[in-house]
Amino acid sequence: MNFTAIDFETATMHPESACAVGIVTVNDGIIVDEFYTLIQPPYNHYAYHNIKVHGIRPIDTENEKTFDGHFPQIQKRLFGRTIVAHNESFDRNVLMRTMKHYGLYYDELEISDRWECTCKIYRAKGYKPANLKYCCEQNQIELNHHEALSDARACAKLYLLK
């Protein structure tokens, strides 16, 4: 089983405000690479609600690169891969809109317009709720929720169990 799990955290309600990303690469059913970075969102602007969720603040990203500066590392991990996220429509939208904001082209990643979604998979299995925290609790998967790398790793482990 070969795939890449991804999770974004955003600074505001706007999808192009990525402030952190976690990416976990799985080859032959084994995690072979993990990548995490903070990202300076546009204008380093944050909404209070988002800070409350993930704990990332403007001071944490004021000296970080913007998304386009991190993109080479992100691109090499996503290119041509099957992509998995727990709420795929959210994370896919963040990636697409952030790339567009920086003049980058989603098509050049050679990934699907639809990703695998562990939330949908576990909802179909009867999990109620099917949020990441509950799915991880039910499967004894360690989770530091809303920390992008922990969320991506948990998503990868859930996908391996599907």
C-alpha positions in Angstrom: 0.0 0.0 0.0 1.6 3.3 -1.2 0.1 6.7 -0.4 0.7 10.0 1.3 -1.3 11.4 4.1 -1.6 15.1 4.6 -3.0 17.6 7.1 -3.1 21.4 7.1 -3.8 23.9 9.8 -5.0 27.3 8.8 -4.6 30.7 10.3 -8.0 32.0 9.4 -11.2 30.8 7.8 -9.7 31.4 4.4 -8.3 28.2 2.8 -5.3 30.0 1.4 -4.1 30.7 5.0 -2.1 27.5 5.6 0.0 28.0 8.7 1.2 24.4 9.2 1.4 21.1 7.2 2.2 17.6 8.1 2.9 15.0 5.4 3.4 11.3 6.0 4.6 9.0 3.2 3.7 5.3 3.3 5.4 2.7 1.0 4.5 -1.0 1.1 2.4 -0.3 4.2 5.3 1.3 6.2 5.8 4.9 7.1 9.0 5.9 5.4 9.0 9.7 5.6 7.4 12.4 7.8 7.6 16.1 7.1 6.3 19.0 9.2 6.7 22.7 8.9 5.1 25.9 10.0 4.2 28.3 7.2 3.8 32.0 7.3 0.2 32.7 6.1 -0.6 35.8 4.0 0.3 39.0 6.0 1.0 36.6 9.0 -2.7 37.2 9.9 -4.5 34.9 12.3 -8.0 34.6 13.6 -8.6 34.1 17.3 -10.7 31.0 16.8 -8.0 29.3 14.7 -5.3 30.0 17.3 -7.6 28.5 19.9 -7.9 25.3 17.9 -4.3 24.7 17.0 -2.3 27.0 19.3 -0.2 28.4 16.4 0.3 32.2 16.8 1.7 35.0 14.6 4.9 35.0 16.6 5.4 31.3 15.7 5.4 32.0 12.0 6.8 35.5 11.6 10.2 34.2 10.6 8.9 31.2 8.6 8.8 31.0 4.8 5.5 31.5 3.0 3.9 28.5 1.3 5.8 29.0 -2.0 9.1 28.9 -0.1 8.1 25.5 1.3 6.5 24.2 -1.9 9.6 22.3 -3.2 9.6 20.1 -0.1 5.8 19.6 -0.3 5.8 19.0 -4.0 8.4 16.2 -3.9 6.3 14.4 -1.3 3.0 14.7 -3.1 4.0 14.4 -6.8 2.1 11.5 -8.5 1.0 10.0 -5.2 -2.4 8.8 -3.9 -3.3 11.4 -1.3 -5.2 10.7 1.9 -6.7 13.1 4.4 -9.2 12.7 7.2 -11.4 15.5 5.8 -10.2 15.4 2.3 -12.3 18.2 1.0 -10.9 20.6 3.6 -7.2 19.7 3.0 -7.5 19.5 -0.7 -9.2 22.9 -0.8 -6.4 24.4 1.4 -3.7 23.0 -1.0 -5.5 24.1 -4.2 -6.4 27.6 -2.9 -3.0 28.2 -1.3 -1.2 27.0 -4.5 -3.4 29.3 -6.6 -2.7 32.2 -4.2 1.0 31.8 -4.9 0.7 31.3 -8.6 1.4 27.5 -8.4 -0.5 25.0 -10.5 -2.2 22.0 -8.9 -2.2 20.0 -12.1 1.6 19.9 -12.0 1.4 17.7 -8.9 -0.1 14.9 -11.0 -2.5 13.9 -8.2 -6.2 13.3 -8.3 -8.8 16.0 -8.0 -10.4 13.7 -5.4 -8.4 12.2 -2.6 -9.0 9.2 -0.3 -10.9 10.3 2.8 -10.6 8.4 6.1 -13.5 10.3 7.6 -15.8 8.9 4.8 -14.2 5.4 5.1 -14.8 5.3 8.9 -18.3 6.8 8.6 -19.2 4.0 6.1 -17.9 1.5 8.7 -20.4 2.9 11.2 -18.3 5.2 13.3 -20.4 7.9 15.0 -18.9 10.4 15.1 -16.3 9.8 12.4 -14.1 12.6 13.4 -10.3 12.0 13.7 -10.2 12.1 17.5 -13.0 9.4 17.9 -11.6 7.2 15.1 -8.2 7.3 16.8 -9.6 6.6 20.2 -11.5 3.6 18.9 -8.3 2.2 17.2 -5.8 3.0 20.0 -3.9 5.4 17.7 -2.0 8.1 19.5 -3.1 11.6 18.5 -2.1 15.2 19.5 -5.1 16.6 17.7 -4.7 19.7 15.5 -0.9 19.3 15.4 -0.5 18.8 11.6 2.1 16.0 11.7 0.2 14.0 14.4 -3.0 14.4 12.5 -1.4 13.2 9.2 0.3 10.3 11.0 -3.0 9.3 12.6 -4.8 9.5 9.2 -2.1 7.3 7.6 -2.5 4.7 10.4 -6.3 4.8 10.0 -6.0 4.3 6.2 -3.7 1.3 6.8 -6.4 -0.3 9.0 -9.3 0.3 6.5 
